[in-house]
Amino acid sequence: MSVKTVSKRKVRRRRRKKEATLSSLAWRKFKRNKLSLLGAGITIGLILVAVLAPYLAPHDPNKMFWGREYTPPCSEFPLGTDEMGRDVLSRIIWGARTSLYVGLASVALIVALGVTIGAVSGYFGGWVDELLMRFTDIILTIPSIFLIIVIASIFQTRDLNIIILSIGIVSWPTIARITRSQFLSIREMPYIDAARTIGLSHKKIIFKHILPNALPPIIVAATFDMAAAILTEAGLSFLGLGDPRAVSWGQMLSVGHTVLRYAWWVGTFPGLAIFITVLGFNLLGDGLREALDITVR
C-alpha cells in the first residue's frame, strides 16, 4: 500500500471524525432549546396527520350531513360542522395534507431556483453576477401577492399546482442571495484554490466542495419558506383565489370569519391550525439556525 493511499485514508478519517463531532455538538445545542424541540414536535405531528389523514379523519371531509349545519362541537362532531354540514375536524385533518403538499412542493421549487441562480452568480461573479442579482432585485421589488395573482390569472385556473408554481417563482430571491453570499465566501478558501490548481472542473468544485459547505443557512431559510408558503396558500384561499377542489384551511377560515357570532368553531379551529403550523416551522427554523451556527464557524 502506497504512502499516498494511507495519507488519503487518514485525511478521510479525520474529516469524518470532525463532521461527527460537529453534528453531535449541533444536535446537543438543538436539544437544549425547548422551543426548538416544540417546533420539531409540531412539524412531525403535522407530517403524521397529513400522511395518516385517511385513517385519522372520522368522516369524509366533503360529506354533507343534511340538517346538521352549524352543529356545535359534540361527541359525533368534536369540532362541530360548517355551513354545509361537513365535519370541521375531518376537514382540518385533510387540510394538513394540502398545506404540507403546498409547503414541500413550493420549497423544492424555491430551493432549486434559488440555489441554481445564487450558485452561478456567486461562483462566476463578474457580469454574470451583476445580471443575475439585478434580475433578483427586480423580483424583490414586486409585491409577491400581486405577482402570484398575475401568474394565476395568466394560466386562468385556480389549480393547486399553479399556486405552488406561483409561490416558487416569486419566493426564490432570498435563497438566491443566501447561496450567493456563501459561494462568494467559500470560493476564496485555500482548498478551493487547491482544487482549481489540480484541474478539477467547475461542476466538481461547485457540487463537491462548495455547495455542501453552503447548505446549513440554505436549510434554515428553506424551513422558514415552508411556513411562508403554507401561509401564502391559506391567504390566497381566504381571498377566494385557492383551488376550490382542495380542502384548505384558508377556505374554511374564509367562510368561518363571517359567522363567528353564532358559529365560532367554523373559523376558530382552522385559524388555530394555521397559527400552530406556522409557529412550529418558525420555531424549528430558529432552532436549526442557532444549532447550525456551530457547523459554519
Secondary structure, 3 states (H helix, E strand, C coil): CCHHHHHHHHHHHHHHHHHHHHHHHHHHHHHHCHHHHHHHHHHHHHHHHHHCHHHHCCCCCCCCCCCCCCCCCCCCCCCCECCCCCEHHHHHHHHHHHHHHHHHHHHHHHHHHHHHHHHHHHHHCHHHHHHHHHHHHHHHHCCHHHHHHHHHHHHCCCCHHHHHHHHHHHHCHHHHHHHHHHHHHHCCCHHHHHHHHCCCCHHHHHHHHHHHHHHHHHHHHHHHHHHHHHHHHHHHHHCCCCCCCCCCHHHHHHHHCCCCCCCHHHHHHHHHHHHHHHHHHHHHHHHHHHHHCHHHC
